[in-house]
Amino acid sequence: YLLVPGSVFEHLGFKYYGPVDGHNLEHLVEVFETAKQTPGPVIIHVITKKGKGYEPAEKSPNKFHGTGPFEIKTGKKITNPDAPVSYTEVFGKTLVQLAKEDKKIVAITAAMPDGTGLNYFADAYPDRFFDVGIAEEHAVTFAAGLASAGYKPYVAIYSTFLQRGFDQILHDVCIQKLPVRFIVERAGIVGKDGITHQGIFDISYLNIIPGMTIMAPKNKYELRDMLDFSLDFNGPVAIRFPRGEALDIYEDNRSPVIYGRSEILKRGMKIAVVAVGACVKLTEEIDDILLENGYDATIINARFIKPIDSDLLDDIAKKHDLIVTLEENVLTGGYGQSVLSYINEKGYAADVLNIGLKDSFIEHGDVGSLWKANGLDGEIIANKILKRIKH
């Protein structure tokens, strides 16, 4: 190792050791021991090779960043031909189709082309695809520049990592009202990736920005329709969807996507349940349980998180005793609070019950188990509604 004098770190008051071979444990221990004896702040620059020791991973490190089953000898992924299509795949392939017709479409990500489905776009249109590396802030500002020049940028970033670009979303995109399309991947509970990857804050941090439009599809068909809608939308827009299977629930309900309008899936009385995105799948069980208890509820697919559908809220607030909101996001600053605020502001008598995630971080685990543990379960929610409506 080298103690490099006069480096930028030295000028900042750090002692710099490096670069150090991160695969040489004996050498690393020596450096750490030396650093322990060095007074003041120390930077140790360690270089490792992703996938080192396993040739397939060394050649394709991005494909082995997080992997399912694969053949050890060849590194070939073991795929399940019967596996359901994911939202990621629906987005990636739909964007390729749109880009075929519109040459202004460009795609941007921050070191996650495969995870966001942009690998399809990169293969089809390499000159219109940009991976800026682990620099979400730059991805957003870069997209703002492209939008100001007349291009149609789609920025695909995981919900948890888009947080890094919040300042750029606010200052570089939304203040200028630029038509940047944010694809908020892995929104909601993602499971075994752990506490740092749970996408449970994006509704809240995007919701507070003036001029931002936020959408969430109930199924794979609606995701395609929202992508179509976003293509010529003249302003910043975010489409959030979860990791995993692209659902086909309520597939017969495919009314046109109209700005700021929700979708009524079923008309009922007394209770109105308004669900956001992935939570729409809970409404079928909730509705069955409510029917068993004598309540025929109105079921609504929110579609637009921001702006809320004020006309629809006016209507259901006058005709229902209880409005229930469902979202896979922390309640603080979420969709439910927007609805509650609106109902209170208008002075309606209808009660509002917000169902979402509590004000805490969520550890890793199986997605289904985490949903239930955090109250996103049809039976649990139906019982809360019955308890609330009877008071």
N, C-alpha and C positions, 0 to 999 in steps of 0.2 A: 504494500500500500504506500501511498505517497501523502505527505503533508504538503499541500500545494500553497506556497506563499503568494500573496498578491492576487488571489482569486477574488471574484465578486463576493464570496462568502467571507473571506478574510476582511474585506473592506467593511462588511456589515457587522464585524465583531465575532464571527464564528471561526472555530477551527474546523478545517475541512480534511477528511480522510477519504481518499478514493481516487479513481473508482476501484471497488473491491469485488473480487469474484464471489458472488453469493452462493456458489455451489461448493466452495472450499470451506468446510466447517471449521477446520483447524485454523485457517487463516482468519476467518471471521471472529473466532474467539480471541485471537491475538489483538485484532483491531478493537474489539469491545473492551478488552482489558486496558489497552492503551487509552482509549477514550475515557474510561472511568478515572484515570489518573490525570487527565487533562483539565486544568481549571477553565471555568467559563463554558459557554454553550458550544456544542460540537455537532457537526453534520457528518454523518457517515454515508457515503454514496455507494450503494450496493447494486450490482448489476446481475440479474438472473435471466435465464432463457426460459420462456414459457414452454412447458411441455418437455423440458430437458430430460433426456434418457429414454424417451418414447418417440420414435421417429415420426409416426403419423401426427402426433400432437405438435411436434416441432415444426412440421411442414404446414399444418393448418391449425395454428393456436386458437383462432377465433372459434373454430368448430368444437374445440375441446374445453372452452371456457366453462361451460356447464353442459354436461352430456348425459344422455340416457344410455341404454345398453349398446355395446359395440363389440365387434370381433377383435380380440386382443392381437391376433397375428397381423391383421390388415388395417385395423382402425376403422373399418367400415361400420357405419351406424346400422343397428338392427331396427328396422322400421316395421310398424304394424300397418298393413294395408287397410285394415278395418278401422283405424284410428279416425275419430271425427275431425272434420276440418276446424281449424282454430280461427279466432278473430284476426290474429296476426296474419295468417295466410290469406284470409278474405281481403284484408286491407292491402297487403302487398300485391296480390294479383289484380285487384280492382284498379289500383293506381297505375299499374302497367297498361291496363286497357284504356284508362283515361288519357294517359300520356301519349298513346298511339295517335289519338285524335287531336291533342293539344300540345304543340311543341314548346309552349311556355312553362309547362310543368317541370319543376326540378325537385329533387328529394335530398334532404339533409338529415344526417344522424350524427351522434357523438359516440363512436366506437361500439355501436350495437346494431349493425346492419342485419345480421341473422335474427336477432331477438325481436326486431321490430318488423320483420318481413320485407325490409328494403333490399334484401339480397336478390329478390326477383327483379326489382327495378334496376339494381346495379348491373345485373347480367344483360338486361334488355337495352338500357340506355346509360352506359358507363360515363358518357360525356355530360350527362345531366344529373349525375349522382355525386354527392359530396359527403365523405366521412371525415369530420374535422378532428377525430380523436376525442380523448376525454376532456372536452372543452365545451360543455353545454352553453356557457355564456356566449362563446364565439358563434356557436351554431345559430342561436337566436338572432344576434346582431347581423350575422351574415345573411340570414333569411330576410331580415328587415331591409338590408341593402338591395337584395335581389327583387323584393316586392316593390321597392321604390323605383326600380328600373323597368317594371312592367312584367316581371316573371311571376309565376305562381308557385311559391315554395311550400312544400309539405315538410314539416319538421317532426320527425318521429323519434320520440324519447320516452323512456319509462317515466311514469308518474313521479316516482321517488327522486329521479335524477333531474327532472325538469325544474325542481325546486332551486337547483343551482343557478338557473337562468332567470329567476324571478325579476331581478332588477332590470334585466334587458327586455323581458316581456313588457314590463310596465313602461319603461322610458323609451326604448328603441322601437317598439312595435305599437303599443296601445295609445300612447300620447299622439303618435303620428297617424293613428287609425289605419295602419297598413294591413293589407290582406294576407297575413301569414296564417297558414293552416297548421295548427298544432295537433299532432296525433299522439294522444296521451295513452301510451301503451301500459299494460299491466296496472291499470287503475283498480283500486280496491285491495282486498287481501290476496297476496300472492303465495302465501304458504311457506314452503321450506327454505326459501331464500333468506328468510330471517327478518329481524326487526328493522334493519336499515332499508329493506326493499318493499315494505308494505306501502302500497299507493293509496293511502287513506286521507291525504291532506289536499289533493289537487283541486277539488271543488272549492274548498275554503280559500286557498291562496289565489285562485283565479277569479273567484266570485267577487272579490273586493276591488277588482280593477275596472274602472269605467271603460265602457266600449267593448269589453270582452264578451263574446258569445260562447256558451258552453252547451254541448250536446252529448247525449248518451243513448246508444241504440239498444233496443230490447232484444234484437236477434240479428242474424247475419244479413238478412235482406235489408233491414233498416240501416245497417252500417253502410251497405252499398249506396242506398238512397241518400244518406247523409254526406257521403263522399261526393256524390253527384251535386248535391246542394252546395257544398263548400267550394266547388270549382270556380264559380263566378260570384261568390259572396264578397261584397266589397267592405271588408273589415276583418279584424282578427277573430279567429274562430278556433275552438278546441273541441275535438271529438275524443271522448274517453271511453275505453272499453277494457274488459278484464283479460287476464291471461287465460288461455285454455279454450275449451270447446265453444265454437260459435253456435249458439242455440237457434232453434227454429220454432220456438214457442210463438203462439198467436200468429202463425205464418199467413193466415187468411186476412189478418188486419194489416194492410199495407197501403194506407192512405198517403197521399203526397206529403212530403216534408215541407211545411210552410213556416216561415220564420216566426219564432215565438209561440208556436201553437203546440199544445199537447194533443194526445190521441185518446179518445174514450174507447176502451176495449169492451166495456159492458156497462149498461145503465141500470142503476138500482135506486134504493131509497135509504135515507137516514144516515148511512155511513159511506164516505167516499175514501177510497184508498188510492193514493197517488205514488207510484213507484218510479224510481230512477234507474235506467239501464239494467244492470245485472239483477237488480232486486225485483224486476217485473216477474221473474220466474217464481217468486214466492207467492204471488197473488193468487195463483190457481189453488194452492192448498189453503190459503187464508180464506178465500171465497167459499170453498167447500165447507170449512168449519163454521163460518158465519151462517151459511145457509142451514146447516144442521141445527143451529141455535135460533133460527127464525129471522135472520137478517139477510136481506138481499142487497148487497153492497154495490156501489158504483166503482168500477175499476178503471184507473187511468194510467197511461204510459206518459210520463212527464215529457220525454223527448228533449225539451229545452230546459236546462237547469238555469241558464241565464240567457235572455230575460225569462222570467216566469210568465206563464199564460194568465195574465190578470183577468181577461174576459171569462175564461173558464172558472177561475177561482171565484169571481163574482157570482157566477151561476151556481156552483156547487155549495158555496157558503150560504146562499139563500134557501137551498133545497135540502140540505143535510144538517144533521146535528153534530156530526163528528167528521173531521178531515184528518186522515192519517197519511203521513209522508214516510217513505222508505228509501234509504240511501246507504250505499256502502262507502261511507266517508264519515269522518268525525262530525258530530252534530254541531260543534262550534263553528260558525261561519258557513254552514252547509246549506243545502237546498231547503231543508225543513225550516230552518230559521228564517229564510227569505219568505217562505209561505206564511209562517206565524206572524212575522212582522207586518206583512201585507194585510192579513185578516184583522189584526189589531188596529192597524192604521185606518182601515175602512170602518171599524166599529161593528163588525158582524158578530152575531151571537154564537156562531158555530165554534165548538171546541176544536182544538188542534192537538194531535198527538204526534210528536216527532220520533221516529224510530231510526236509529243509526248507530254509529260506533261511539263508545264513551271516550272521554278526554284522557286517553292514555296511549302508550305505545303497545304494539301487538307483537308478541314473540313469534318464532317460527312454529310450524306445525302443518298438518293436513288442512287444506282449504275448507273442506266441509266441516271438519271439527271446529276450526276457528270461527267459521260463520255461526255455528250453533252456540259455541262458548261465548260469543259476543252478541247474542240475542237475535241474529239474523236467521230465524227459523220460523217456518210457517205456523206451527202449532204455538210456539212461544208468543209470536206477534198476535195471533188470533185471540189468545187468552188475554193479552194486554188490552186489546180492543174491546172485548166483551166486558172486562172489568171496568173500563173507562165509560162505556156507553150506558152501563147500568147505574152509574152514579148520578 
